Amino acid sequence: HTSYGTLLGLVLAEAKPERAQELAKRAWEFGQSRVICGA
């Protein structure tokens, strides 16, 4: 889950460069939530 969420966020950041920072931040937050949950 962590890797997939991070990958998807980075791909979307490449597709939408004007929102790259926001998307990368959200991808990192998603990854951290999965680590905390143990998923």
N, CA, C and O atoms as a MOPAC input file, in Angstrom:
PM7 MOZYME 1SCF
protein

 N      0.81300 1    -1.19500 1     0.00000 1
 C      0.00000 1     0.00000 1     0.00000 1
 C      0.85800 1     1.26200 1     0.00000 1
 O      0.58500 1     2.21400 1    -0.73100 1
 N      1.88400 1     1.25300 1     0.81900 1
 C      2.73700 1     2.43500 1     0.92100 1
 C      3.40900 1     2.74500 1    -0.40000 1
 O      3.39100 1     3.88700 1    -0.86000 1
 N      4.00100 1     1.73400 1    -1.01000 1
 C      4.71000 1     1.94400 1    -2.28100 1
 C      3.75800 1     2.37000 1    -3.38300 1
 O      4.07000 1     3.27200 1    -4.16100 1
 N      2.60700 1     1.73200 1    -3.45600 1
 C      1.64200 1     2.06500 1    -4.50400 1
 C      1.13300 1     3.50000 1    -4.34300 1
 O      1.05000 1     4.24200 1    -5.32200 1
 N      0.80100 1     3.88100 1    -3.14400 1
 C      0.31100 1     5.24200 1    -2.90300 1
 C      1.35400 1     6.29500 1    -3.23000 1
 O      1.04000 1     7.33200 1    -3.81400 1
 N      2.59300 1     6.02500 1    -2.85200 1
 C      3.67700 1     6.95200 1    -3.14900 1
 C      3.91600 1     7.03400 1    -4.64900 1
 O      4.06700 1     8.12500 1    -5.19700 1
 N      3.95200 1     5.88900 1    -5.30900 1
 C      4.14900 1     5.86100 1    -6.76000 1
 C      3.04300 1     6.62700 1    -7.47400 1
 O      3.32000 1     7.43200 1    -8.36300 1
 N      1.81300 1     6.38600 1    -7.09600 1
 C      0.68900 1     7.06100 1    -7.73800 1
 C      0.77900 1     8.57600 1    -7.54000 1
 O      0.52500 1     9.34300 1    -8.46900 1
 N      1.13400 1     8.99300 1    -6.35400 1
 C      1.28600 1    10.42600 1    -6.09600 1
 C      2.37200 1    11.05400 1    -6.94200 1
 O      2.20500 1    12.16800 1    -7.43900 1
 N      3.48500 1    10.35300 1    -7.11400 1
 C      4.57800 1    10.88500 1    -7.92200 1
 C      4.21900 1    10.92400 1    -9.40100 1
 O      4.59200 1    11.86100 1   -10.10700 1
 N      3.50000 1     9.91600 1    -9.87200 1
 C      3.04800 1     9.90800 1   -11.27000 1
 C      2.08800 1    11.07300 1   -11.51000 1
 O      2.19600 1    11.77200 1   -12.51700 1
 N      1.16400 1    11.27700 1   -10.59700 1
 C      0.23200 1    12.39500 1   -10.73800 1
 C      0.95900 1    13.74000 1   -10.67600 1
 O      0.58600 1    14.68400 1   -11.37200 1
 N      1.98700 1    13.82200 1    -9.85000 1
 C      2.77100 1    15.05400 1    -9.76500 1
 C      3.46600 1    15.35100 1   -11.09200 1
 O      3.58200 1    16.51100 1   -11.48600 1
 N      3.92300 1    14.31800 1   -11.77600 1
 C      4.53000 1    14.50500 1   -13.09900 1
 C      3.48100 1    14.93800 1   -14.11700 1
 O      3.76300 1    15.75400 1   -14.99400 1
 N      2.28000 1    14.39800 1   -14.00100 1
 C      1.21200 1    14.71900 1   -14.94700 1
 C      0.66400 1    16.13000 1   -14.72600 1
 O      0.21200 1    16.77800 1   -15.67100 1
 N      0.70200 1    16.59600 1   -13.50200 1
 C      0.17500 1    17.92300 1   -13.15100 1
 C      1.26300 1    18.72900 1   -12.44700 1
 O      1.20300 1    18.91000 1   -11.23100 1
 N      2.25500 1    19.21500 1   -13.19100 1
 C      3.38500 1    19.90600 1   -12.55300 1
 C      2.98000 1    21.11400 1   -11.70200 1
 O      3.66700 1    21.45300 1   -10.73900 1
 N      1.87300 1    21.75800 1   -12.05300 1
 C      1.45100 1    22.92600 1   -11.27500 1
 C      0.98000 1    22.54000 1    -9.87500 1
 O      0.88900 1    23.39900 1    -8.99800 1
 N      0.68000 1    21.27000 1    -9.65700 1
 C      0.24500 1    20.79300 1    -8.33200 1
 C      1.21900 1    19.76800 1    -7.75600 1
 O      0.88100 1    19.04400 1    -6.82000 1
 N      2.42400 1    19.70900 1    -8.31400 1
 C      3.39100 1    18.67300 1    -7.94000 1
 C      3.69800 1    18.67100 1    -6.44600 1
 O      3.71300 1    17.61200 1    -5.81800 1
 N      3.93700 1    19.82900 1    -5.88400 1
 C      4.29200 1    19.89400 1    -4.45800 1
 C      3.15600 1    19.35700 1    -3.58800 1
 O      3.38800 1    18.57300 1    -2.66700 1
 N      1.95000 1    19.77500 1    -3.88000 1
 C      0.77600 1    19.33300 1    -3.11700 1
 C      0.57200 1    17.81800 1    -3.24900 1
 O      0.29200 1    17.13700 1    -2.26300 1
 N      0.71300 1    17.30200 1    -4.46700 1
 C      0.51600 1    15.86800 1    -4.69800 1
 C      1.60700 1    15.03500 1    -4.03000 1
 O      1.31900 1    13.99200 1    -3.44400 1
 N      2.85400 1    15.48700 1    -4.11500 1
 C      3.95200 1    14.75700 1    -3.48600 1
 C      3.77800 1    14.73900 1    -1.96500 1
 O      4.03700 1    13.72200 1    -1.32100 1
 N      3.34500 1    15.85100 1    -1.39700 1
 C      3.11000 1    15.91700 1     0.05500 1
 C      2.00600 1    14.94600 1     0.46200 1
 O      2.13300 1    14.22300 1     1.45000 1
 N      0.92400 1    14.93900 1    -0.30900 1
 C     -0.19500 1    14.03700 1     0.00700 1
 C      0.21900 1    12.58100 1    -0.13900 1
 O     -0.19700 1    11.73900 1     0.65700 1
 N      1.03300 1    12.27100 1    -1.14400 1
 C      1.52300 1    10.90200 1    -1.32400 1
 C      2.35900 1    10.48000 1    -0.11800 1
 O      2.23800 1     9.35100 1     0.35800 1
 N      3.20500 1    11.38100 1     0.37800 1
 C      4.03700 1    11.06800 1     1.54000 1
 C      3.15500 1    10.84600 1     2.77300 1
 O      3.38700 1     9.91400 1     3.54300 1
 N      2.15200 1    11.69500 1     2.95800 1
 C      1.23300 1    11.53900 1     4.09500 1
 C      0.48800 1    10.20900 1     4.02100 1
 O      0.30700 1     9.53300 1     5.03400 1
 N      0.05800 1     9.84000 1     2.81700 1
 C     -0.63000 1     8.55900 1     2.64700 1
 C      0.30400 1     7.41100 1     3.02200 1
 O     -0.09000 1     6.49600 1     3.74600 1
 N      1.53500 1     7.46000 1     2.53100 1
 C      2.50300 1     6.41600 1     2.84800 1
 C      2.73500 1     6.29200 1     4.34000 1
 O      2.79600 1     5.18300 1     4.87200 1
 N      2.86500 1     7.42000 1     5.01700 1
 C      3.07800 1     7.39700 1     6.46200 1
 C      1.87600 1     6.82100 1     7.19700 1
 O      2.04000 1     6.12300 1     8.19800 1
 N      0.67700 1     7.10100 1     6.71600 1
 C     -0.51400 1     6.56000 1     7.37400 1
 C     -0.54600 1     5.04300 1     7.25800 1
 O     -1.01400 1     4.36300 1     8.17100 1
 N     -0.05500 1     4.50700 1     6.14800 1
 C     -0.03300 1     3.05800 1     5.95600 1
 C      1.02800 1     2.41900 1     6.85400 1
 O      0.82700 1     1.31200 1     7.35500 1
 N      2.13900 1     3.09500 1     7.05800 1
 C      3.18500 1     2.57300 1     7.94400 1
 C      2.65800 1     2.52900 1     9.37400 1
 O      2.85100 1     1.54300 1    10.08500 1
 N      1.99400 1     3.59900 1     9.79000 1
 C      1.45400 1     3.67700 1    11.15100 1
 C      0.41800 1     2.58000 1    11.38200 1
 O      0.36400 1     1.98700 1    12.45900 1
 N     -0.40500 1     2.31200 1    10.36400 1
 C     -1.45000 1     1.28400 1    10.47400 1
 C     -0.89400 1    -0.13200 1    10.32700 1
 O     -1.56600 1    -1.10700 1    10.66200 1
 N      0.32600 1    -0.23700 1     9.82800 1
 C      0.92100 1    -1.55600 1     9.63000 1
 C      0.45700 1    -2.23500 1     8.35100 1
 O      0.58200 1    -3.45200 1     8.21300 1
 N     -0.07300 1    -1.46700 1     7.42300 1
 C     -0.55000 1    -2.04900 1     6.15900 1
 C      0.55300 1    -2.10200 1     5.13100 1
 O      0.33200 1    -2.56100 1     4.01000 1

